[in-house]
């Protein structure tokens, strides 16, 4: 079993009204026997019904890292096979990333929405760590 140590640091002198922001949190996460169960780059689009499946419930409880590597397209993350932007649980603009715990009880899908945006070729980096 491996251990993963994520650290989040937020620092700003002007993000809050007159106060300096300096926040840092660290955790120690025990991973499962398989450690990294998936590390892949996807090309989400706005054509496939439901978008690209990036997480399957067979993987179980996990920690998920997502990064939008596309230069301009927004990538929508949803827990239903639906490219409608109104179904999105999360939107990652170009260059944005997310790190979150996932219960693993529903699948996750990625798309570029329903607005004719096109294909985010090799646009979504996904790493899943089993718990």
N, C-alpha and C positions, 0 to 999 in steps of 0.2 A: 504494500500500500504506500502511495506517495502522498506528499503534502504540497499544497499550492499556497503561496502567500501573496494575495492581491493587496495592493495599496492604492488608495485614492487620495489625491492631493488637489485641493482647490485653493488658489491664491489669487487675490486681486486687490487693488487699491481703490478701484472705482465701480465695482459691481453692485455694491450696496450703498445706501444713502449715508455717505460720510464715514462709514466704518470700514476698516480693513478686514478683508476676508482671508483667513489662514486656517484651513481645515485639513487634517490628514487623519485617515483611519486605515488600519491594517487588520487583516484577519488571517487565520491559519485554517485552511480547508483540507480535510482528509478526503482524499480521492479513493475511488474503488479500485479493485484489482486490475481493471483494464486501463486505468488512467485516461489518456486521450483516446476516445472511442471514434472520433471523427475529426478530420482536419481537411477541409476542402474549400475550393473556390467555385461559386455558382455564377450563372449568367441569367438573373431574373429578367422577365420580360412582361409585356402587357397583353400578350396574345393567349398563352396557355390558360385554359380554364383552371383557376385556382392558383396559378403561379407554380413555382418550384418548391417541392417539399424539402425543407432543410433539417427537420427534426421528426423522428418517428417515436411514438410512445414506447416502442420496444426498448429504447435506450434507457428509459426510466429517469429517476431524479438525476439532474445534471447541473453543471455550471456551463453557461454558454457565453462565448465571445463572438460578436459580430462586428464587422467593419465594412463600411461602404467605400470601396476603392475606386469607384467610378468617378470620372472628372466632373460630371454635371448632373446625373440623374439621381432622383430620390428613390430609395428602395423602401417599400412598405412591408412590414412583417405582420402576419395575421395568423390566428389559430384556426382558420377555416379555409377551405379551398375556394377562395374568392378573390378576384383581382380588383374588386371595387375598393376605391380608396377609403370609403366610409367603413369598411370592415377592418381597417388596419388598427393594430394594437400599438404599433410603434412605427415611426418614420425615421429613416437615417438619411440625412442629406449627404452630399459628396464629402468624404473625409471623416464623417462622424462614426463613432463606434459605441458599442454597448457591452456591458458585462453584467450578467444577472443569473440568479438561481432559477431553475425551472423545475416545477413539480413533475413534469414528464407524463402528465395525464391526458394531454392533447397534443396533436401534431402541430408543427409550425411550418408556414409557407412564406415565400418571399416573391414579390412582384414589383414592377415599376408602376403599378396602378392601372387605372382605366382611362387615362387621358391621351393615349396614343404616344406615350413617351419613347417606346422602343425597347431595345435590348441593352441591359447593362452588362456588356461582355466582360466576363471575369470580374464582375463588380462587387460581389459579396463574399468576403472571407468569413468562414465559419469554423470555429474550434469548439468541440463539445468534450467536456471532462465528466466522466461518470463519477457518481458519488457512491 
